Amino acid sequence: MSGESIALIMSGLLLLGLFMGHPLAFVLGGTAVLGALIAGKPMVLGIVINRIFGDVLDNYVLIAIPLFVLMARFLSDSGVTDRMFEALRHLMARVTGGLGLAVVFISILLAATTGIIGASITVMGMMALRPMLQYGYDKKLATGLIASSGCLGILIPPSIMLILMASYAPGLSVGQLFAGAMLPGLILGVMYAVYVAAIAWLKPEWAPPVADEEQISRGAMWRMLIVEAVPPLVLILGILGSLLAGIATATEASAIGAALALLIVISRGRFEWQTFYSALLETGRTSAMILFIVVGATAFTGVFNITGGLRASQDLIRGLADDPYTLVAVMLLVVFILGMFLDWTGIVLLSFPIFLPLVGEMGISPLWFVILMAVVLQTSFLSPPFGYALFYMRAIAPPDVSTGDIIKGVLPFIALILLMCALIILFPALVTWLPTTLYGG
């Protein structure tokens, strides 16, 4: 059977399984088995099993994933984010749109300390959505801002997605991806803040300031902010400082982060054995979910490659255009469309084996392309019909906020993400400058 036929059959089976509502990990694994049998090459499955043990279960870098998940849970239990948001909320109370700006700044901090989208959006939603609506913020602006700012966690280091990308991008380290994503992530956060400030200036009724009677003295606000900012800043310096300085690997830095987060919980008097057990349990669930998808995707791409589907897909993309940047645009468009139906794990593991060899052939920097793809993948959380951020917001939003409000609210931020992609294409140094400075050419 030809590679083109295998590519069509396995892609069709994958879409069929997903639209039937089955979990992605099992759809990928089941499609791999059926693809091997349909191609008449059942012996391929033995090779795939060896590849799973070699590429996944023996992958030292992937140990960082459960440790970063555990760190995020410890930080959530410490309550430091709640207090910081309160301090920023009061500090910026006199500013039109100040509450929205506080959401952006706290989301950037959460992104730099957790890297977990669900946790960031849920925490910010629980803290900020009700006050924003009570103070008269537009429903679309409030929900769109919280959902989009929460998605910064997959771009701003430490990011679980970047760790997984580094594991499947030959020649790239976790440190290089963390350094490459730093400026784009921070600039995108600033773009969100500028958008909120512009909306507050053009339409003050959409983002009104807090009432005078709810404001407290600036001295008290600054003291509260400084006290609450120290623990997460120590955590960020402990993780990113040790990693970017070359003192620790990604796995070791994640262990440092988890230990520091536990110390923060203990120092704030929030440690309880029951919450500690719950944190371990949640970490196990999340890590197992991610690794199940990794195993399924490894099986799928292994069969897809050996049976000729991978080569056929690459030939199809090559035939679309001769210009490298046109091909990059096509690949990013594919990622954007896939993001409407798949989560980032599946997209990364399915697209990397097809895209990265083509990127290498075209002489394009793999680091630049991977970070560009990471920026686009933020839209996978925001794009209907299956954007996870939309579901998180729907779960915590009050009944008077409709799903339509949430979808309309994220559209301007999707446009800002695409604008960030355009800036990276026009100014590649936004990605390459810091890794080159730290790690050399």
Secondary structure, 3 states (H helix, E strand, C coil): CCHHHHHHHHHHHHHHHHHCCCCHHHHHHHHHHHHHHHCCCCCHHHHHHHHHHHHHHCCHHHHHHHHHHHHHHHHHHHCHHHHHHHHHHHHCCCCCCHHHHHHHHHHHHHHHHCCCHHHHHHHHHHHHHHHHHHCCCCHHHHHHHHHHHHHHHHCCCCCHHHHHHHHCCCCCCHHHHHHHHHHHHHHHHHHHHHHHHHHHHHCHHHCCCCCHHHCCCHHHHHHHHHHHHHHHHHHHHHHHHHHHCCCCCHHHHHHHHHHHHHHHHHHCCCCCHHHHHHHHHHHHHHHHHHHHHHHHHHHHHHHHHHCCHHHHHHHHHHCCCCCHHHHHHHHHHHHHHHCCCCCHHHHHHHHHHHHHHHHHHCCCCHHHHHHHHHHHHCHHHHCCCCCHHHHHHHHHCCCCCCHHHHHHHHHHHHHHHHHHHHHHHHCCHHHHHHHHHHHCC
